[in-house]
Amino acid sequence: MQLILVLIGAFIVFILSTLTGGGASLLLMPLVAVVVGIKAVAPVMAVSIGMSSTSKVLLFWKYIDWKLFAWLFPSTIVGSILGASLFASMSSDYLQLLIGLLLVSTIFQFKQKKKPRFKVKAWHFAPMGLVVAFLSGLIGGVGPLMNSAYLNYGISKESLLGTRSANAILLHSTKILSYAYYGYMTGEVLKYGILIGVTSMVAVYFGKLILAKISDNFFRQIVVASMVLSGVLMLWKNWGTVEGLI
């Protein structure tokens, strides 16, 4: 019964993830933890999100910005390997709090309709990708942390999803290999990861049908809203750490 609830939750979450440009990991982590335990969440999510990203790439292939992907390519590999190598030994509570605050702060950056003062350029994605990949490998998922950069860069909703997903395949494939090397990719992890992944691929297709009916401006609004919500969830998840600091 728990697995059925997780798969239903995954279907809903990955539809929402397609409409908001990402963030499925943060929404799904609590459900997955109930079934496989906290320590197996990151490897399971790496498998399932890698599969969902593959379906997004197939659906949005013609919209991918390969220039951005080229800038992200080396930093994503290096960052994810470094993060996964520290996965077992480093406490991630404070990092999750910081990421949560960064995500929540997005609402202040985009609350006005005027364009942001800082214009993101293609080469900026290399250092940003290194940091995000490292954090993703370390704590399992960082939500739509880079979506504000994609929005500031000025690409369409289809291009954001396609480019972000192409990079996600690279990110999660590297994480899977790294987790396997360090002994975290067990048969149980693969089983749950593939089950959730297949569910996510079906959900992405339905999400694309809905996406075609919304405007770029509305997409931008729900992306920002999802970033803030992801940040709030991350802060709530680590509220015990916050209380310890007060």
C-alpha positions as CSV (number, residue, x, y, z in Angstrom):
1,M,0.0,0.0,0.0
2,Q,2.9,2.4,0.8
3,L,4.4,1.8,-2.6
4,I,1.1,2.4,-4.4
5,L,0.8,5.7,-2.5
6,V,4.3,6.7,-3.4
7,L,3.7,5.9,-7.1
8,I,0.5,8.0,-7.1
9,G,2.3,10.8,-5.4
10,A,5.1,10.5,-7.9
11,F,2.7,10.7,-10.8
12,I,1.2,13.9,-9.4
13,V,4.5,15.4,-8.5
14,F,6.2,14.8,-11.9
15,I,3.2,16.4,-13.7
16,L,3.7,19.5,-11.4
17,S,7.5,19.3,-12.0
18,T,7.0,19.5,-15.7
19,L,4.8,22.6,-15.3
20,T,7.2,24.3,-12.8
21,G,10.5,23.5,-14.4
22,G,11.6,21.0,-11.7
23,G,11.6,20.5,-8.0
24,A,10.2,17.0,-8.0
25,S,12.9,15.7,-5.7
26,L,12.0,18.0,-2.8
27,L,8.3,17.2,-3.0
28,L,8.8,13.4,-3.4
29,M,11.7,12.8,-0.9
30,P,9.4,12.5,2.2
31,L,7.3,9.9,0.5
32,V,10.2,7.9,-0.7
33,A,11.9,8.0,2.7
34,V,8.9,6.2,4.2
35,V,9.4,3.2,1.9
36,V,13.2,3.0,1.5
37,G,14.6,4.9,4.5
38,I,16.4,8.3,4.6
39,K,19.8,7.0,3.4
40,A,18.4,5.4,0.3
41,V,16.4,8.5,-0.8
42,A,19.3,10.2,-2.8
43,P,20.2,7.1,-4.9
44,V,16.5,6.3,-5.6
45,M,15.8,9.9,-6.7
46,A,18.9,9.8,-8.9
47,V,17.5,6.9,-10.8
48,S,13.9,8.1,-11.0
49,I,14.7,11.7,-12.0
50,G,17.3,10.5,-14.5
51,M,14.5,8.5,-16.2
52,S,12.0,11.4,-16.1
53,S,14.6,13.8,-17.5
54,T,15.2,11.4,-20.4
55,S,11.5,11.5,-21.3
56,K,11.6,15.4,-21.1
57,V,14.6,15.5,-23.4
58,L,12.8,13.3,-26.0
59,L,9.7,15.5,-25.8
60,F,11.6,18.9,-25.8
61,W,14.6,17.9,-27.9
62,K,14.2,20.6,-30.5
63,Y,14.1,23.3,-27.9
64,I,17.4,22.4,-26.1
65,D,19.9,25.3,-25.9
66,W,23.1,23.3,-26.6
67,K,25.3,26.4,-25.9
68,L,24.1,26.3,-22.3
69,F,24.5,22.6,-22.1
70,A,28.1,22.9,-23.3
71,W,28.9,25.3,-20.5
72,L,27.2,23.0,-17.9
73,F,28.8,19.8,-19.1
74,P,32.2,19.6,-17.4
75,S,31.1,21.4,-14.2
76,T,28.1,19.1,-13.7
77,I,30.3,16.0,-13.9
78,V,32.9,17.3,-11.5
79,G,30.4,18.7,-9.1
80,S,28.2,15.6,-8.9
81,I,31.2,13.3,-8.3
82,L,32.6,15.5,-5.5
83,G,29.1,15.8,-3.9
84,A,28.4,12.0,-4.1
85,S,31.9,11.2,-2.6
86,L,31.0,13.2,0.5
87,F,27.5,11.9,0.7
88,A,28.1,9.5,3.6
89,S,30.4,11.5,5.7
90,M,29.1,15.1,5.7
91,S,26.0,16.5,7.5
92,S,23.8,18.4,5.0
93,D,21.4,20.0,7.4
94,Y,22.9,23.5,7.3
95,L,23.3,23.3,3.5
96,Q,19.6,22.5,3.1
97,L,18.7,25.5,5.3
98,L,20.9,27.7,3.1
99,I,19.3,26.3,-0.1
100,G,15.8,26.8,1.4
101,L,16.5,30.4,2.2
102,L,17.9,31.0,-1.4
103,L,14.8,29.5,-2.9
104,V,12.4,31.5,-0.7
105,S,14.3,34.7,-1.6
106,T,13.4,34.2,-5.3
107,I,10.0,35.9,-4.6
108,F,11.8,39.2,-3.9
109,Q,13.9,39.0,-7.0
110,F,10.9,38.4,-9.3
111,K,8.1,40.2,-7.5
112,Q,8.3,43.2,-9.9
113,K,7.5,42.8,-13.6
114,K,10.6,44.7,-14.7
115,K,13.6,42.7,-15.9
116,P,16.2,41.9,-13.3
117,R,19.2,44.2,-13.2
118,F,21.7,41.3,-13.4
119,K,21.6,39.7,-16.8
120,V,22.8,36.1,-16.8
121,K,25.1,35.1,-19.6
122,A,25.8,31.6,-20.9
123,W,29.3,31.3,-19.3
124,H,27.7,32.0,-15.8
125,F,26.1,28.5,-16.0
126,A,29.5,26.8,-15.6
127,P,30.3,27.9,-12.0
128,M,26.6,27.8,-11.0
129,G,26.4,24.3,-12.5
130,L,29.4,23.2,-10.5
131,V,27.9,24.3,-7.2
132,V,24.4,23.0,-7.9
133,A,25.8,19.6,-9.0
134,F,27.9,19.3,-5.9
135,L,25.0,20.1,-3.6
136,S,22.7,17.7,-5.5
137,G,25.3,14.9,-5.1
138,L,25.7,15.7,-1.5
139,I,22.1,16.0,-0.3
140,G,20.2,14.2,-3.0
141,G,18.3,17.1,-4.6
142,V,18.3,20.9,-4.5
143,G,15.0,21.6,-6.2
144,P,14.7,24.2,-8.9
145,L,17.7,26.1,-7.6
146,M,19.0,27.2,-11.0
147,N,15.6,28.1,-12.5
148,S,16.0,31.8,-11.7
149,A,19.2,31.8,-13.7
150,Y,17.4,30.2,-16.7
151,L,14.6,32.8,-16.4
152,N,17.1,35.7,-16.2
153,Y,18.9,34.2,-19.3
154,G,15.6,34.7,-21.1
155,I,14.8,31.3,-22.7
156,S,11.3,29.9,-23.4
157,K,9.5,27.5,-21.1
158,E,10.1,24.6,-23.6
159,S,13.8,25.5,-23.8
160,L,14.1,25.7,-20.1
161,L,12.6,22.2,-19.6
162,G,14.6,20.7,-22.5
163,T,18.0,22.2,-21.5
164,R,17.5,21.6,-17.8
165,S,16.6,18.0,-18.4
166,A,19.5,17.3,-20.7
167,N,21.8,18.6,-18.0
168,A,19.8,16.5,-15.4
169,I,20.5,13.3,-17.3
170,L,24.2,14.1,-17.2
171,L,24.0,15.0,-13.5
172,H,22.0,12.0,-12.3
173,S,23.9,9.5,-14.5
174,T,27.1,10.7,-12.9
175,K,25.5,10.5,-9.4
176,I,24.3,6.9,-10.1
177,L,27.8,5.8,-11.1
178,S,29.2,7.5,-8.0
179,Y,26.7,6.1,-5.6
180,A,27.3,2.6,-7.2
181,Y,31.0,3.0,-6.7
182,Y,30.5,3.8,-3.0
183,G,28.1,0.9,-2.5
184,Y,24.7,2.8,-2.2
185,M,23.1,1.5,-5.5
186,T,21.6,-1.7,-4.1
187,G,19.0,-3.9,-5.8
188,E,16.2,-2.4,-3.7
189,V,17.3,1.1,-4.7
190,L,17.2,0.2,-8.3
191,K,13.8,-1.5,-8.0
192,Y,12.1,1.6,-6.4
193,G,14.0,4.0,-8.6
194,I,12.9,2.3,-11.8
195,L,9.3,2.0,-10.6
196,I,9.1,5.7,-9.7
197,G,11.0,6.5,-12.9
198,V,8.5,4.7,-15.2
199,T,5.7,6.5,-13.4
200,S,7.4,9.8,-13.9
201,M,7.9,9.2,-17.6
202,V,4.1,8.8,-18.0
203,A,3.5,11.8,-15.9
204,V,5.9,14.0,-18.0
205,Y,3.9,13.2,-21.1
206,F,0.6,14.4,-19.5
207,G,2.5,17.4,-18.1
208,K,3.6,18.4,-21.6
209,L,0.0,18.4,-22.8
210,I,-0.9,20.8,-20.1
211,L,2.2,23.0,-20.6
212,A,1.3,23.7,-24.3
213,K,-1.9,25.4,-23.0
214,I,-0.2,27.9,-20.7
215,S,1.6,31.2,-21.6
216,D,5.3,31.9,-21.0
217,N,4.4,34.6,-18.5
218,F,2.2,32.2,-16.5
219,F,4.9,29.6,-16.7
220,R,7.3,32.1,-15.2
221,Q,5.0,32.8,-12.4
222,I,4.4,29.2,-11.4
223,V,8.2,28.5,-11.7
224,V,8.9,31.3,-9.1
225,A,6.0,30.0,-6.9
226,S,7.4,26.5,-7.1
227,M,10.9,27.7,-6.1
228,V,9.4,29.5,-3.0
229,L,7.3,26.5,-2.1
230,S,10.4,24.2,-2.4
231,G,12.3,26.5,-0.2
232,V,9.6,26.5,2.5
233,L,9.4,22.7,2.4
234,M,13.2,22.5,2.8
235,L,13.2,24.9,5.7
236,W,10.2,23.0,7.3
237,K,12.0,19.7,6.8
238,N,15.0,21.0,8.7
239,W,13.1,23.0,11.3
240,G,14.8,21.0,14.1
241,T,18.1,22.5,13.0
242,V,16.7,26.0,12.9
243,E,15.5,25.6,16.5
244,G,18.9,24.4,17.5
245,L,20.4,27.7,16.1
246,I,17.9,29.9,18.0
